[in-house]
Amino acid sequence: MEMSKLFAPAIAAAMVVGAVSTASAMEIKSSDVHPYPGYPTTDAIGYMGELLDAWTNGRMTIKIFHSMQLGGEKEALEQVQIGALEMTRVSVGVVGPIVKEFDAFNLPYFFRDIGHMHRVVDGEIGTDLLNQLEAGGLIGLGYMDAGSRSFYNKVRPINTPDDLKGLKIRVMQNPVFVELVNSLGGNGIQVSFSELYTALQTGVVDGAENNPPTLFNHKHYEIANHYSLTHHLIVPEIFVFSKKVWDTLSPLDQQLIRKASGLVVEKERALWAEKEKNDFANLEKVGVKINEVADKTPFIKATQVVRDNFAKKGDSFKQLIEKVAAIK
């Protein structure tokens, strides 16, 4: 069934409500560290704004604060938790301290491929984890693609774990990422994304790890021009709403945001696939030295300790790993 037909009754009802409830007009403020327009996550949220605007006859709109206008991901998430900001898109690594099980998604070589990741987050496991965010003041709306993450640095190409020895690698503010880099022989250093470019310039770090669009759009390649495709992480991202604000919304408005979120997930995945393809080409054009790591076995073996340590945290963590591995 086409999505337009599936959501037609809700859209029609919402437009009636929007037409007669101008007094309850709402501008949803949403934050993202990435630019807008031109980046999959922000463009997808822009699409969400278009949907809500159309469905409510302009009563509900979204204003996007992009390019770290409201700070980094951690800062934006904190603002959402207290209700000062309605919505934000963040890396899963940032919500690990709120729902520890989310750290499983940050484990190296945890997902077999992008398709496997989609089946996990679209199913019971992904839904349950989003629901657990409510206790932390967040309403989980959905997952977004962020491709696979690989290492980039300004010193040398990475072909084996030995090549990481002595390198200071920026990681997200989550202990799992520090452990990941350290298990490979590097030195994982937690630095806010908003400070990464300067950290690369000043030598606080030698490199980082992320996907092609992030490396290109934030111009980190201007300093770190070695990009080694280790594909060590396939980490989905999430967009969340403030529970404090959510609880003030009518059931209809909550339903509309939920329905729009489902369409946003589909839209962002398509945008991401195209963006990643184009930015690989862009990185080559600006002279980034890209090398595919032919044998990932040494990386998988070296990081086994990270997965083992996670499983030792408790039965729920071990069971989560087993459940994900069982999904074909």
Secondary structure as GFF3:
##gff-version 3
##sequence-region A 1 328
A	DSSP	alpha_helix	3	6	.	.	.	ID=ss1
A	DSSP	alpha_helix	8	20	.	.	.	ID=ss2
A	DSSP	three_ten_helix	22	24	.	.	.	ID=ss3
A	DSSP	beta_strand	26	31	.	.	.	ID=ss4
A	DSSP	alpha_helix	40	55	.	.	.	ID=ss5
A	DSSP	beta_strand	60	65	.	.	.	ID=ss6
A	DSSP	alpha_helix	73	82	.	.	.	ID=ss7
A	DSSP	beta_strand	87	91	.	.	.	ID=ss8
A	DSSP	alpha_helix	92	95	.	.	.	ID=ss9
A	DSSP	three_ten_helix	100	106	.	.	.	ID=ss10
A	DSSP	alpha_helix	114	121	.	.	.	ID=ss11
A	DSSP	alpha_helix	124	132	.	.	.	ID=ss12
A	DSSP	three_ten_helix	133	136	.	.	.	ID=ss13
A	DSSP	beta_strand	138	144	.	.	.	ID=ss14
A	DSSP	beta_strand	148	153	.	.	.	ID=ss15
A	DSSP	three_ten_helix	161	164	.	.	.	ID=ss16
A	DSSP	beta_strand	168	171	.	.	.	ID=ss17
A	DSSP	alpha_helix	175	183	.	.	.	ID=ss18
A	DSSP	beta_strand	187	190	.	.	.	ID=ss19
A	DSSP	three_ten_helix	193	195	.	.	.	ID=ss20
A	DSSP	alpha_helix	196	202	.	.	.	ID=ss21
A	DSSP	beta_strand	207	210	.	.	.	ID=ss22
A	DSSP	alpha_helix	212	217	.	.	.	ID=ss23
A	DSSP	three_ten_helix	220	222	.	.	.	ID=ss24
A	DSSP	beta_strand	226	234	.	.	.	ID=ss25
A	DSSP	beta_strand	237	242	.	.	.	ID=ss26
A	DSSP	alpha_helix	243	246	.	.	.	ID=ss27
A	DSSP	alpha_helix	251	285	.	.	.	ID=ss28
A	DSSP	beta_strand	289	292	.	.	.	ID=ss29
A	DSSP	alpha_helix	297	302	.	.	.	ID=ss30
A	DSSP	alpha_helix	304	311	.	.	.	ID=ss31
A	DSSP	alpha_helix	315	326	.	.	.	ID=ss32
###
